[in-house]
């Protein structure tokens, strides 16, 4: 999956005391989203099939989203 984005805002983060931090948050608007049709089954995007990598805690922890980790929780409606 690929996103084409346009930057809408860049914000320098501040500390609790109001001082500037050397960190920035970039916001954008998705202009287009490209999805390989092989990742769609019956109109539903199959997340694990794309094998996304997720950032975890710690200095070097990452995880891969796998089918074995799938669970369903229906939203109240």
C-alpha positions as CSV (number, residue, x, y, z in Angstrom):
1,X,0.0,0.0,0.0
2,X,1.3,3.5,-0.8
3,X,0.0,6.8,0.1
4,X,0.4,10.0,-1.9
5,X,0.3,12.8,0.6
6,X,0.5,16.6,0.7
7,X,1.9,18.3,3.7
8,X,-0.7,20.5,5.4
9,X,1.0,21.5,8.6
10,X,4.4,21.2,10.3
11,X,4.4,21.9,14.1
12,X,7.4,22.2,16.4
13,X,6.7,20.3,19.6
14,X,6.9,22.1,22.9
15,X,7.8,20.9,26.4
16,X,5.4,21.3,29.4
17,X,7.2,24.5,30.3
18,X,6.4,25.9,26.8
19,X,10.0,25.8,25.6
20,X,10.6,24.5,22.0
21,X,11.8,20.9,21.6
22,X,14.0,19.7,18.8
23,X,11.1,17.5,17.5
24,X,8.6,18.2,14.8
25,X,5.1,16.7,13.9
26,X,4.2,16.7,10.2
27,X,0.5,16.5,9.2
28,X,-0.7,15.7,5.8
29,X,-3.7,14.9,3.6
30,X,-3.9,11.7,1.7
31,X,-4.3,12.6,-2.0
32,X,-4.4,9.1,-3.3
33,X,-4.0,5.5,-1.9
34,X,-2.6,2.7,-4.1
35,X,-3.4,-0.8,-3.0
36,X,-2.2,-4.0,-4.8
37,X,-5.4,-5.9,-5.8
38,X,-3.8,-9.1,-4.5
39,X,-4.2,-7.7,-1.0
40,X,-8.0,-7.4,-1.3
41,X,-10.4,-10.4,-0.9
42,X,-14.2,-9.9,-1.3
43,X,-13.7,-6.1,-1.1
44,X,-11.8,-6.3,2.2
45,X,-8.1,-5.2,2.6
46,X,-6.2,-8.1,4.1
47,X,-3.8,-6.4,6.4
48,X,-1.6,-9.4,7.3
49,X,-1.1,-10.3,3.7
50,X,0.8,-7.0,3.2
51,X,3.1,-7.9,6.1
52,X,3.3,-4.5,7.6
53,X,6.0,-3.7,10.1
54,X,5.0,-1.9,13.3
55,X,7.1,0.2,15.6
56,X,7.3,-1.1,19.2
57,X,8.7,0.2,22.4
58,X,12.4,0.4,23.3
59,X,15.2,1.6,21.1
60,X,15.0,-1.2,18.4
61,X,11.7,-3.1,18.8
62,X,9.6,-3.8,15.7
63,X,6.8,-6.3,15.0
64,X,5.2,-7.8,11.9
65,X,1.4,-8.1,11.8
66,X,0.6,-11.7,11.1
67,X,-2.6,-13.7,10.5
68,X,-1.9,-15.5,13.9
69,X,-2.4,-12.2,15.7
70,X,-5.8,-11.5,14.2
71,X,-8.8,-11.2,16.5
72,X,-12.2,-9.6,15.9
73,X,-13.9,-7.2,18.2
74,X,-17.2,-5.9,16.8
75,X,-18.0,-2.3,17.5
76,X,-21.2,-1.6,19.4
77,X,-23.7,-0.4,16.9
